[in-house]
Amino acid sequence: MKKTLAAILIAGMAFILPLSALADGTTTLTTTVPDATYTLNIPADQEIPFGATRTNIGNVTVTDSTGFAEGKNLEVTAVFDEIKCENTSTTIPYKIRLSLIGIENPDSSDEYLESGDFLTFPGTAQGTVEENATILPQGVFGVSGLNIEINSTDWGQALAGEYATTITFTSEVVAG
């Protein structure tokens, strides 16, 4: 009886072992990367005083950011053109100078934002981005403000009239 039971068990195992060998040998791992969310804060509309050679218009910052990590950054591109008047042929060219954190006199920066350039807000290990943009590739200085600079000779060449321009800020989440 013991021999018969042992033979049945051995025969049964012979059928089970090949079935195990035929089983799929893969493991599937999945994950979901959440959408990055944030609030982009840009300077409000404002009047540039006639004749002013430098006017601080505020700063571009990011708050309430989530879904970021080191290596996932936010890039904010600024696009702008000369200040124009509908009723005259003259324009008023200007530059945007960046005030930098960590410079003894932040308004003496030699860093400018050209039209089409972007500011980078680096992702952090806490899942957010830095509140202030960082100048890359140096990555050392944070931006603390935007200054509109107009040469006094450009003011002198402008004919009378109402002038305006728009700075358009667009943002994009990118892999750093």
C-alpha positions in Angstrom: 0.0 0.0 0.0 2.8 2.4 0.9 4.5 1.5 -2.4 1.3 2.2 -4.4 0.8 5.5 -2.6 4.4 6.5 -3.2 4.1 5.6 -6.9 0.9 7.7 -7.3 2.6 10.7 -5.6 5.7 10.4 -7.8 3.5 10.1 -11.0 1.5 13.1 -9.9 4.6 15.2 -9.3 5.8 14.2 -12.8 2.7 16.0 -14.3 3.0 19.0 -12.0 6.7 19.8 -12.5 6.5 20.3 -16.3 3.4 22.5 -15.9 5.4 24.8 -13.6 8.3 24.9 -16.1 5.9 26.1 -18.8 4.5 29.0 -16.7 5.3 32.6 -17.8 8.5 33.9 -16.2 7.9 37.6 -16.1 7.0 40.2 -13.5 5.2 43.4 -14.5 5.9 46.5 -12.5 3.8 49.7 -13.0 3.8 53.2 -11.6 2.1 56.4 -12.2 3.9 59.7 -12.4 1.5 62.5 -11.3 1.1 65.7 -13.3 3.1 68.6 -12.0 1.0 71.4 -10.7 2.0 75.0 -9.7 0.9 78.6 -9.6 2.9 81.0 -11.8 3.0 84.5 -10.4 3.9 87.2 -12.9 4.2 91.0 -12.5 1.0 93.0 -12.8 0.3 95.6 -15.5 2.0 98.9 -14.7 3.0 102.3 -16.0 6.6 103.0 -16.8 7.3 106.7 -15.9 8.4 108.9 -18.8 12.2 109.3 -18.7 12.8 106.4 -16.2 16.0 104.6 -17.1 15.3 101.7 -14.7 12.0 100.5 -13.3 11.5 97.4 -11.1 8.3 95.7 -12.3 8.4 92.8 -9.8 9.3 89.2 -10.1 8.2 85.9 -11.7 7.7 83.3 -8.9 6.2 79.9 -8.5 4.0 78.8 -5.5 1.9 75.8 -4.6 4.0 73.4 -6.7 3.7 69.6 -6.5 4.6 66.6 -8.6 8.2 67.7 -9.2 11.5 66.0 -8.2 15.1 66.7 -8.7 15.6 66.7 -12.5 12.1 67.8 -13.3 12.1 71.6 -13.8 9.8 74.4 -14.7 10.9 76.7 -17.5 9.2 80.1 -18.0 9.9 81.7 -21.3 9.5 85.5 -21.7 8.6 87.0 -25.2 8.5 90.7 -25.7 9.0 93.4 -28.3 9.8 97.1 -28.3 7.3 99.6 -26.7 5.2 100.8 -29.6 2.7 103.6 -30.3 -0.2 103.2 -32.7 -0.1 106.8 -33.9 3.7 107.2 -34.5 6.4 105.4 -36.3 8.8 105.5 -33.3 9.4 102.7 -30.8 11.1 102.6 -27.5 13.6 99.7 -27.1 14.2 98.3 -23.6 16.0 95.5 -21.8 15.0 93.4 -18.9 17.8 93.2 -16.3 17.6 90.5 -13.7 18.2 91.4 -10.0 20.0 88.4 -8.4 19.8 87.0 -4.9 23.3 86.6 -3.4 24.8 89.6 -5.1 25.8 92.4 -2.8 23.9 95.0 -4.9 21.2 92.9 -6.6 20.3 95.8 -9.0 23.9 95.8 -10.4 23.6 92.4 -12.1 24.9 92.0 -15.7 22.3 89.3 -16.4 19.7 90.2 -18.9 16.6 88.4 -20.1 16.4 88.6 -23.9 13.1 87.9 -25.7 12.7 84.1 -26.0 15.0 83.4 -23.1 13.7 81.3 -20.2 14.0 81.3 -16.4 14.4 77.9 -14.8 12.7 76.9 -11.5 14.6 73.7 -10.4 12.8 70.7 -9.0 13.6 69.7 -5.4 13.7 66.4 -3.5 10.6 67.6 -1.6 8.5 67.4 -4.8 8.3 71.1 -5.4 10.2 73.7 -7.4 12.2 76.6 -6.1 10.0 79.7 -5.6 12.5 81.9 -7.4 14.1 81.1 -10.7 17.8 80.2 -10.9 20.2 81.4 -13.5 21.5 78.3 -15.4 23.9 76.9 -16.3 25.6 78.5 -13.3 22.7 77.6 -11.0 24.1 79.7 -8.3 22.0 82.9 -8.2 18.3 83.2 -7.7 16.3 85.9 -9.5 14.7 88.4 -7.1 13.3 90.9 -9.6 12.9 92.2 -13.2 14.0 95.7 -14.1 13.0 97.5 -17.3 15.9 99.5 -18.6 15.4 102.3 -21.2 18.3 104.5 -22.4 17.6 108.2 -22.0 18.5 108.7 -25.7 15.7 106.3 -26.6 13.3 108.3 -24.5 14.5 111.5 -26.4 13.8 110.0 -29.8 10.2 108.9 -29.0 7.5 111.1 -30.5 4.5 112.1 -28.3 1.8 109.4 -27.9 0.6 106.5 -25.8 3.0 103.6 -26.0 2.5 100.0 -24.9 4.1 96.5 -25.0 3.3 93.1 -23.6 5.6 90.6 -22.0 4.1 87.1 -22.5 5.2 84.4 -20.0 4.7 80.8 -20.9 5.7 77.8 -18.8 6.6 74.3 -19.5 7.6 71.3 -17.3 10.8 69.8 -18.6 13.3 67.1 -17.7 16.4 68.7 -16.5 
